[in-house]
Amino acid sequence: MRHLKKFLVDADGDNATNVIQAAIATAKRMGAELTLVSVVPPAETQVRISSKLIGLDQVQKMMVEQRQSQLETLAAQSGENINTRVLVGDPTTPIIQLVCDEDYDLLIKAPAPCHGLREQLFGGADMRLIRACPCTVCIARPKLDSNSESSGKIVAAVEYDYGNEYKANLNQSILDGVAFAATFDPSITEVDIVYAWSVYGESFLRSERRPDLIEELDRITEAEEARSREWLAALVNRFRDGLDDHYADRFKPNTKLLHGDPVQVIPEYVQQVNADLLTLGTRSRSGVTGMLVGNTAEAILTRVSCSVVVQKPIGFQAPKLS
């Protein structure tokens, strides 16, 4: 099982203070090194001003110094040994570069400010980090319903991976992540491993109302459900068999089949069980600049209101940064 040893916490964004406090507690519990990072916009991207007393480069320097002081104060108040970094650039590229250069295992951040319908739950900067950042990315969201108590439940969504090395690596990363969290985080009381399955054209064929088609479709659907259940059980059992006894004893997840379109049934299940966190994997391929997370994963992410953890497949590399 892959251990998370270096955490990078984005100290910018809405609700960042709560996220920082939770990240500090988690890093301490897991024995991980933690760095707070903030990004200041570069002066050269702003409209030049004409002044003998104020120059943009001077303003940028003052902003960096002020933010560095704020981060150091936060670190000192925690009583822990925490690193601080202030970077200059757009909201995502410097962070991705830092993750690459210093080999962080986990990036934790509050949601970026949202603008427009497509960014209703996750900001554009968040999606760019999810797509391109080579480490695991956690977008920590408070529950929208302030009266909703923590359930202690994680939902992890996996994909059928038989014969597909890419998906197999992704499933391994997802299970590694939830097993590590379940072992070290006492607030996690239950883990559900879910797989959304369906038969191609099922809704269409049932709408045809032909008894011969329905009978055959029922047979196919029953067989597919059985195959899916067998595969999911084998996936989890194989993973647990590869764990040391210390971790295997603490990782006893539930398995759940969800029948239907994953874009619909996974968010519905997350809401139904009041999950605190959803973890799933990207479909981004390394080396492809701007590659989407994948229509399915991205659509799911914009339909849940809980925190999310997005895993990368083993060996994922960030696209070349300009």
Long-range contacts (C-beta under 8 A, 24 or more apart in sequence): 1-176, 1-179, 1-180, 1-242, 1-243, 1-244, 1-247, 2-105, 2-173, 2-176, 2-180, 3-105, 3-180, 4-30, 4-32, 4-105, 4-106, 4-136, 4-180, 5-31, 5-32, 5-33, 5-105, 6-32, 6-33, 6-34, 6-35, 6-102, 6-103, 6-104, 6-105, 6-106, 7-32, 7-33, 7-34, 7-35, 7-104, 7-105, 7-106, 7-107, 7-108, 8-34, 8-35, 8-37, 8-95, 8-98, 8-99, 8-104, 8-106, 8-107, 8-108, 8-135, 9-34, 9-35, 9-36, 9-37, 9-107, 9-108, 9-109, 10-37, 10-38, 10-39, 10-95, 10-107, 10-108, 10-109, 10-110, 11-36, 11-37, 11-38, 11-71, 11-74, 12-38, 12-39, 12-91, 12-109, 12-110, 13-109, 13-110, 13-111, 13-112, 13-113, 14-110, 14-111, 14-112, 14-113, 15-110, 15-111, 15-140, 15-141, 15-142, 16-109, 16-110, 18-110, 18-140, 18-142, 19-108, 19-109, 19-110, 19-140, 20-74, 21-78, 22-140, 23-108, 23-140, 24-78, 24-80, 24-82, 26-185, 27-80, 28-80, 29-184, 29-185, 30-184, 32-105, 32-106, 33-83, 34-80, 34-82, 34-83, 35-82, 35-83, 35-84, 35-85, 35-104, 36-71, 36-74, 36-75, 36-82, 36-83, 36-84, 36-85, 37-84, 37-85, 37-86, 37-87, 37-95, 37-98, 38-67, 38-70, 38-71, 38-85, 38-86, 38-87, 39-86, 39-87, 39-88, 39-89, 39-90, 39-91, 39-94, 39-95, 40-64, 40-67, 40-86, 40-87, 40-88, 41-88, 41-89, 41-90, 42-88, 42-89, 42-90, 60-88, 64-88, 91-125, 91-128, 92-125, 92-128, 92-129, 92-132, 92-133, 93-321, 93-322, 95-129, 95-133, 96-129, 96-132, 96-133, 96-134, 96-318, 96-321, 97-321, 99-133, 99-134, 99-135, 99-318, 100-134, 100-318, 100-321, 104-135, 105-135, 105-136, 106-135, 106-136, 106-137, 106-138, 107-133, 107-135, 107-136, 107-137, 107-138, 108-138, 108-140, 109-137, 109-138, 109-139, 109-140, 110-139, 110-140, 110-141, 111-139, 111-141, 118-302, 120-302, 121-301, 121-302, 121-303, 121-304, 121-305, 122-301, 122-302, 122-308, 127-293, 127-298, 127-301, 130-282, 130-293, 130-301, 130-310, 131-282, 131-284, 131-290, 131-291, 131-292, 131-293, 132-284, 132-289, 132-290, 132-291, 132-318, 132-319, 133-318, 134-286, 134-312, 134-316, 134-317, 134-318, 135-312, 136-173, 136-177, 136-309, 136-310, 136-311, 136-312, 137-309, 137-310, 138-307, 138-308, 138-309, 138-310, 139-307, 139-308, 139-310, 140-307, 141-305, 141-306, 141-307, 141-308, 143-276, 143-305, 143-306, 144-305, 148-274, 150-187, 150-276, 151-189, 151-190, 151-273, 151-274, 151-275, 151-276, 152-187, 152-188, 152-189, 152-190, 152-276, 153-188, 153-189, 153-190, 153-191, 153-192, 153-273, 153-274, 153-275, 153-276, 153-277, 154-178, 154-181, 154-182, 154-188, 154-190, 154-191, 154-192, 154-275, 154-276, 154-277, 154-278, 154-279, 155-192, 155-194, 155-266, 155-269, 155-270, 155-273, 155-275, 155-277, 155-278, 155-279, 156-191, 156-192, 156-193, 156-194, 156-253, 156-278, 156-279, 156-280, 157-194, 157-195, 157-196, 157-262, 157-266, 157-278, 157-279, 157-280, 157-300, 158-193, 158-194, 158-195, 158-232, 158-235, 158-281, 159-195, 159-281, 160-195, 160-197, 160-228, 160-231, 161-235, 162-231, 166-313, 169-313, 169-314, 169-315, 170-281, 170-282, 170-311, 170-312, 170-313, 171-235, 171-281, 172-239, 172-314, 173-281, 173-311, 173-312, 173-313, 173-314, 174-279, 174-280, 174-281, 174-311, 175-235, 175-236, 175-239, 177-279, 177-309, 177-311, 178-251, 178-253, 178-279, 179-239, 179-243, 179-247, 179-251, 182-250, 182-251, 182-253, 183-247, 183-250, 183-251, 190-254, 191-251, 191-253, 191-254, 192-253, 192-254, 192-255, 192-256, 192-269, 192-273, 192-275, 193-232, 193-235, 193-236, 193-253, 193-254, 193-255, 193-256, 194-255, 194-256, 194-257, 194-258, 194-266, 194-269, 195-228, 195-231, 195-232, 195-255, 195-256, 195-257, 195-258, 196-258, 196-259, 196-260, 196-261, 196-262, 196-265, 196-266, 197-224, 197-225, 197-228, 197-257, 197-258, 197-259, 198-259, 198-260, 198-261, 199-224, 225-257, 225-259, 228-257, 229-255, 229-257, 232-257, 262-296, 262-300, 263-296, 263-299, 263-300, 263-303, 266-300, 267-300, 267-303, 267-304, 270-304, 270-306, 271-304, 271-305, 275-306, 276-306, 276-307, 277-306, 277-307, 277-308, 277-309, 278-304, 278-306, 278-307, 278-308, 278-309, 279-308, 279-309, 279-310, 279-311, 280-308, 280-310, 280-311, 281-310, 281-311, 281-312, 281-313, 282-310, 282-311, 282-312, 282-313, 284-312, 284-316, 286-315, 286-316, 286-317, 286-318, 286-319, 287-317, 287-319, 287-320, 288-319, 289-319, 289-320, 290-319, 291-319
